Amino acid sequence: MNSKDTRKQFLNFFKDKGHKIVPSAPMVIKDDPTLLFTNAGMNQFKEYFLGISQSKNARVVDTQKCLRVSGKHNDLEEVGKDTYHHTMFEMLGNWSFGDYFKEDAINWAWELLTDVLKIDKDSLYVSIFEGSNDADQLEMDHEAFELWNKIVPVDRIIKGNKKDNFWEMGDQGPCGPCSEIHVDIRSKEEKAKVSGASLVNQDHPQVVEIWNLVFMQYNRKANGSLESLPAKHVDTGMGFERLCMVLQGVQSNYDTDIFTPIIREIETITNSDYGKNEEVDIAIRVISDHIRAVSFSIADGQLPSNTGAGYVIRRILRRAVRYGFTFLNTKEPFMFRLVKVLTGSLGDAFPELKEQKQLIENVIKEEEYSFLKTLDQGLVLLDSIIANTKGETVDGGKAFELYDTFGFPIDLTALILSEKGYKLDEVGFDKAMQKQKNRSKSASEISKEDWEILQDDNEQEFVGYDMLDVEVKITKYRKVVSKKDGTQFQLVFNLTPFYAEGGGQVGDKGYLEDVHGDVVYITDTKKENNEIIHFAKNLPKHLGESFKAVVDKKQRSRTEANHTATHLLHQALREILGKHVEQKGSSVHSKYLRFDFSHFSKLTSDELREVENFVNARIDGQLQLQENRNVPMKDAIEEGAMALFGEKYGDAVRTIKFGQSIELCGGTHVKNTGDIWQFKIKSEGAVAAGIRRIEAITGDAVKDFHVDNDTLLTKIKDALGNSQDPVKSLVGLQEENSSLKKQVAELLKDKAKNLKGDLLQELEEVNGVQFLAKHIDLDAGGIKDLCFDIGSNKDNLFLLFGAEQDGKALLSCYVSKELVTAKGLNAGAIVRELGKYIQGGGGGQPFFATAGGKNPAGIAEALEKAKVYLTK
């Protein structure tokens, strides 16, 4: 059975059992502060498990794209080394929200696996929770045991500990015992020698967990205690890739039709063979897995970057490139060429891959180029570190600096050192890494107390589209402490006018006022598990009373103007640049807006002016807002509303229309485009390959912009003697300056030529090295030219020149390349050390480097210390 049929059969089986098939949520999570990525099928249903809201369907089934590369669930380092762990994978799941429980979940799982999919019953083992003797004092899951004992012999039921058979969402929240189903795909001979039961949960590649049935019946409180949930739920997750391995009769996930087309393409591109060499095989598995994770992330709107989720994606991609570089000898970008095969394989099940194919290829290709350049630079730096190493062990701190600052992989460092006969100080590296982790963890540590319930209300209502102040009651609150923000309180109201951060728009600010005149300021509003949460520095004194909740009107109005402007900007870009333009992200604040979009080239000044004029024409046209709430998704799309890739939409959506601009949007907007007043683009530039970014302002910010420009123009005119044509005057000054620069450059060249002869006479020999350290009167460029000019005439040369420019100190160090190799001298390391005398720092290559500082008085001492490097 091929993978496409397997996926379809799973979904249809549970559809026949009364489950509604729902689409996969985006893999990149945008509105949940507790997660970067969807790492389990249950993520999109958290609000139902927490009892915050009720699902319209008590039974659902889906296949969810997941990513496990950070936090508690992190499989990254296992990927490639074994045959069954993945970063990105599909999780098949069936769900019951307070409907059926253990009996149906267990019986249906067995029916599907053995009766429908025809998996050999004798190859299956099941596990149940054995109970715990810790603080929880939980009994064995007798109910699950009895249910399984009706189906399988008792010797196939394994009692598992808390680690394996008790599932928890996190430190707090819903949890419960689980029952896993494991499959043994070893040969008959192997099964006869060793029982499969003894290999369950022992990381055996052919005895693997295939399905986990989680029975959510408890809630873990902040103090660690458990309480029973009012409704019991079923949450199951089956690894699609592992299921296909079993059904296709192969011994590895990578031998299924999910991966074999990608592996064949890697073999072709890299001229390598899978299945003949373990190191090559691991590299190919890593690449075939990682290309999926990176491609799906980009399709969902997450570009590689240096922070947050983007950093994780960049790390995955670079890991794959590194494996190709080291073990498949790929020195040019190649991974982007795999996107075509991936799209052909999974494009029908996940159409976003087809729609975003060109963008995915462009982004990956540019990232590959960038990282290969980093690898080249890192190799030079590593050679320098080795040259300055005494003994056979390279300092772990320096290796960490190479990893942390330059992104050079530590496993590649260790490999190169081993090839050159050196060892890595792993303890030192781990120590430096742990220090950084501790700093990062300390900065992000947060503790949340349990919610204090004041009144039951599961139907929180947002009224902020129509009202900015309303009477509310606090339904619950909790205390939150973090190193970054200190002590805060999170408040939930029965209804709220405050817009929660989402869709690129910032959350509202404002205040609560009680009948006594006491005021509590709301500093931010966010959404967590589809619940609107208000942040405050302190709690109201009279929690049980009613409050007047008031949104900061000025900030909301400015934010609305910027949000509406992004819609008009989107329309303008599609009209002027072409229909290929799609929104790839936005950030809407009260002071400015940022809009990311797909486009292949820099916008010209004429295009930017045309875009600006297009938006302002619609502002001048005073277009009225046409808003439709609770529109069926299908009807909205048919009407022409634009849906964004990577966003999760419900069955009913809200549409925002201004003239011909119509989009699906949950944010707040002006009632009339005239309220925006004016639109002004401040900058346009590249974010990634094929992605551009426009930053713009509206309303009061534009007024301030014009005032600032008028002030600046006045100052320029004053500086030019009140010229009536400042542009002409500036052009004249530029031409004059250019002419003078050429004259100065010629004079400096002549000066350097004259200096060269004198300096050659001053060279002295120190331990076989031609040495000179001297204070000279040249600029940085002139000193560099002089160094290389002298270096072309002399071997075994060590030069250190100091100079003073505009009150600043400059040191320049030149070392002949033969000395870098023979004596381990490194110009970059030398100027970094000597830079302390001029109260500065610098660096460069092993043969030439510079340092700058604010203490010219220290130049003499730095020059004096230079000879020490030749006498060590």
TINULUM-786950 format. One record per residue (C-alpha): x, y, z; residue in one letter. Coordinates in steps of 0.5 Angstrom, whole numbers, plus 500, padded with zeros to 3 digits. Each point is the difference from the previous one (the first is absolute). Example, Ala and Ser with C-alpha at 12.3 -4.5 7.8 and 13.67 -1.06 7.14 Angstrom:
525491516A
502507498S
//
This chain:
500500500M
503507498N
500506505S
495504496K
495494501D
502499507T
499507502R
493499497K
498494503Q
501502507F
496507499L
494496497N
500494505F
499506506F
495503495K
496494500D
500500508K
497507500G
506504500H
501507496K
506500496I
504507501V
506503497P
507500503S
501507504A
506504497P
507497503M
502506502V
496503506I
499508500K
495501506D
502495505D
506503505P
502493502T
502497494L
504502494L
497494496F
495495499T
503494504N
494495501A
493499497G
497503506M
503507499N
494503496Q
495497505F
503502507K
494505501E
495494500Y
505496505F
500506505L
493501500G
501507497I
495499494S
496494497Q
501497494S
494500495K
502493498N
501495506A
504495496R
505502494V
506497496V
506503497D
507499498T
504506503Q
507502497K
504501506C
507502502L
504498506R
507503500V
500505507S
497499507G
498494503K
499496494H
506501496N
502494495D
505504496L
507497502E
497493499E
498501493V
504497495G
503496505K
495495500D
494498495T
494502504Y
501507503H
498506496H
500508501T
493501496M
495494500F
493499499E
496498506M
494496498L
495501506G
492499502N
497504506W
495500505S
498507503F
496497506G
496495496D
503492500Y
506498504F
505494501K
495495497E
499502494D
507503499A
503494501I
495495496N
500505494W
508500500A
500493500W
495499495E
503505495L
507497501L
498493499T
494499497D
500506495V
508501499L
501492501K
506501504I
502493503D
497500507K
506496503D
505506498S
496505505L
501501507Y
497505505V
502504506S
495503506I
502504505F
503496506E
498506506G
505504504S
503500507N
502507500D
496506502A
494499495D
499493503Q
496498494L
497493499E
502495494M
495501494D
496494502H
494502495E
505501494A
503493502F
494496500E
498503493L
506498497W
500493504N
493499496K
504501493I
507497501V
504495505P
502503507V
508499498D
499505494R
497505505I
506504503I
500504506K
503507499G
503505505N
498508500K
505502495K
498495495D
492499501N
498507504F
499506495W
500507502E
499506496M
506504504G
501502507D
493502501Q
493498496G
497494498P
503493501C
499492501G
502493499P
501498493C
500493496S
505499495E
500495494I
507498498H
502495494V
505495499D
502500492I
506495501R
501494497S
497493502K
507498502E
502506504E
493500504K
501492502A
507502503K
498507504V
492501502S
498507497G
497502507A
507500503S
502505494L
494505501V
502507502N
507498499Q
502504494D
500494496H
499502492P
496494499Q
495500506V
497507500V
494504503E
495501494I
494503504W
499504507N
493500503L
500505505V
494500505F
500508503M
496499506Q
505505505Y
502507500N
507501503R
500506504K
505505502A
502497506N
501493497G
494497503S
494497495L
493501500E
495496496S
497504493L
493501500P
500497493A
504494498K
504500493H
503496495V
506502496D
504495496T
506501495G
503495495M
506501496G
498500493F
507499498E
501494504R
493497498L
502500493C
507497502M
496494503V
494500494L
506500495Q
504494503G
506504500V
505501506Q
501507500S
495507500N
505502494Y
499494496D
493502499T
497504494D
500506505I
507501499F
503495495T
498505494P
504506504I
506495502I
501498492R
500507498E
505501506I
504494497E
500503493T
502508502I
506498504T
502493496N
499496507S
497493501D
495499506Y
501493504G
508499499K
503505505N
498502507E
502507500E
497501493V
494497502D
499504506I
501506496A
495498495I
495499505R
501507504V
500503493I
493497498S
497501507D
502507501H
498503493I
493498502R
500504506A
503506497V
496500494S
493499504F
503506505S
501505494I
493498497A
497501507D
503507500G
506499504Q
507502497L
507499503P
502505504S
505501506N
494500506T
494496502G
497495495A
504503494G
507498504Y
497493501V
499499492I
507503499R
503495504R
496494497I
502502493L
507502502R
501493503R
498497494A
505504496V
505498504R
499493499Y
500500493G
506505500F
504495505T
498493497F
497501493L
505505498N
495505498T
503507500K
495503496E
492501501P
496494499F
495499505M
495505496F
500495494R
496495505L
494505501V
497498493K
501492502V
497502507L
494504497T
498494495G
500495506S
496504505L
497506496G
493497499D
499499508A
503506501F
499505495P
504506503E
506496498L
498501492K
498507501E
506502504Q
505496496K
504506497Q
501504506L
502493504I
505499495E
503507500N
500501507V
504493501I
505502494K
502507503E
501496507E
504495497E
504505497Y
501504506S
502494505F
505497495L
503507500K
500500508T
503493499L
506502496D
501506505Q
500495506G
505496497L
505506499V
499502508L
500492502L
507500496D
502506504S
498497507I
504494499I
506504498A
500503507N
498494503T
506497505K
499493501G
495495496E
494503504T
496506497V
497504505D
492499501G
499507501G
503502493K
496495497A
494502503F
501507498E
501497493L
493497500Y
496505504D
503507496T
501497493F
495494500G
506495499F
497493502P
504497506I
499493497D
504502494L
505504504T
501493504A
501496493L
505505497I
504500507L
500492500S
502500492E
506505502K
502496506G
497505505Y
495499506K
494504502L
500502507D
492498500E
500501508V
502508499G
495500494F
494497504D
502505505K
499506496A
494497497M
497499506Q
501507503K
497503494Q
494495501K
499502507N
500508498R
495499495S
496495504K
500505506S
498506495A
494496498S
498497507E
493501501I
495497506S
493500500K
495498505E
494497499D
494504498W
495502506E
493499497I
495506502L
495498496Q
498494495D
500503493D
502496494N
497505495E
505506500Q
497505495E
505505496F
496507499V
505504498G
498501493Y
494504502D
502503507M
507503503L
497500507D
495495504V
498497506E
504494502V
501495505K
506496502I
499492499T
507498502K
507502501Y
507498501R
507502503K
505500495V
508501502V
505501495S
507503500K
499504494K
493503502D
500499508G
494498503T
493501496Q
493498500F
496497494Q
493502500L
494496497V
493504499F
493498498N
501504494L
505505498T
501506495P
508499500F
502497494Y
505494501A
507500496E
499496494G
500500492G
506505501G
496505504Q
503502507V
495499506G
496506503D
502504506K
496504505G
497499507Y
495497504L
496505505E
495498506D
495504503V
504502505H
505504495G
505495501D
504499493V
504494498V
504501493Y
500494495I
507500497T
499495495D
494495497T
502493497K
497494498K
501493503E
497494498N
494504497N
499504506E
501508501I
505501506I
501507502H
507502504F
500505506A
506501505K
495500506N
493497501L
494504501P
498501508K
493497499H
500494496L
493498500G
497507498E
499502493S
505505496F
500505495K
505497494A
502506496V
505499494V
505505498D
496504495K
506503497K
505494499Q
494496497R
498505495S
508501498R
500492500T
494500496E
502505495A
507496499N
496493499H
495503495T
506503496A
503493500T
494497496H
501506495L
507499499L
499493499H
495501495Q
505506497A
505495499L
496495497R
498505495E
506503498I
505494501L
496494498G
495495503K
506496502H
501505506V
497496506E
501503508Q
505496504K
500503506G
498507503S
501504507S
494505501V
502505506H
497507502S
507504497K
501496494Y
498494496L
505494497R
498496494F
503494497D
499498493F
502495494S
504503495H
506499496F
504507499S
501506504K
494505498L
502506496T
499508503S
495500494D
496494503E
500502507L
497507498R
495496496E
498496506V
500506505E
496504495N
495493499F
499500508V
499507501N
495501494A
496495504R
501504506I
497506497D
494496497G
498499507Q
498493499L
495497505Q
501494504L
496494498Q
501495505E
496493500N
501495506R
499493501N
500499492V
501492498P
507500498M
498497493K
496506499D
505505502A
505497495I
495499494E
499508502E
507501498G
503501507A
507498501M
502495505A
508500502L
504494500F
502497507G
494503504E
495496503K
492502498Y
494497503G
494498496D
497507501A
504506499V
500508500R
501503493T
503508500I
498504493K
503506498F
498502493G
503494496Q
504498506S
497494503I
504495505E
499495506L
501504506C
499500508G
503507501G
497506501T
500506495H
498507499V
492501498K
503504494N
506501496T
500507501G
502499507D
507498498I
501507498W
507498496Q
504494498F
508501500K
505494498I
506501504K
504494498S
500494495E
505495500G
502492500A
498495506V
502494496A
500497493A
494502497G
497504506I
500507500R
498505506R
497507500I
500504506E
495506500A
496505505I
493503500T
496506503G
504504506D
506496498A
500503493V
499507503K
506499504D
504497494F
498507496H
502504506V
507497501D
501500493N
499508500D
504501506T
506496496L
499504494L
500506503T
507498504K
503498493I
498506497K
503504506D
507496499A
500502493L
499507501G
493500499N
501498493S
493500496Q
502494496D
503495506P
500494495V
505504495K
504502506S
501493503L
502497493V
505506499G
503498507L
500493498Q
504501494E
505504503E
501495506N
501495495S
505504496S
503501507L
500493502K
504498494K
505505501Q
501498507V
500492498A
506502495E
504504505L
499494505L
503495495K
506504499D
501501507K
499492501A
505499494K
505505504N
499496506L
501493497K
507502499G
501502507D
496495503L
504494497L
507503502Q
497500508E
498492499L
504496506E
501493500E
497496506V
500493501N
500499492G
495505499V
500507496Q
497504506F
497507500L
495504505A
499507499K
496506501H
498503493I
496506497D
495496495L
493498499D
498493501A
499499492G
507503499G
503496506I
497493497K
503502493D
507501503L
500494504C
498495494F
505504496D
506499505I
497493500G
501499493S
508502501N
501496506K
499493503D
499498507N
498507502L
496502506F
497507500L
497504505L
498507498F
496505505G
497507498A
495505502E
494503496Q
495505503D
502498507G
499493499K
505495501A
502494494L
504494500L
502496494S
503494500C
503496494Y
503493500V
503496495S
496494498K
506495501E
501503507L
493498501V
501493499T
507499502A
500504507K
492500501G
500508500L
493503499N
499507498A
493500503G
501497506A
506505501I
496506499V
494498505R
506499505E
503507499L
494503499G
499501508K
505505500Y
496505495I
494498504Q
497496494G
500494496G
500497493G
502494496G
500498493G
504494496Q
506496503P
505504495F
497507501F
495503505A
498507503T
498503507A
497506502G
500504506G
498506504K
507501503N
505503496P
505500506A
500493500G
503499493I
508500502A
499495505E
496495495A
506501496L
505499505E
496493502K
501498493A
507497500K
497495505V
497496495Y
506498497L
504498506T
494495503K
//
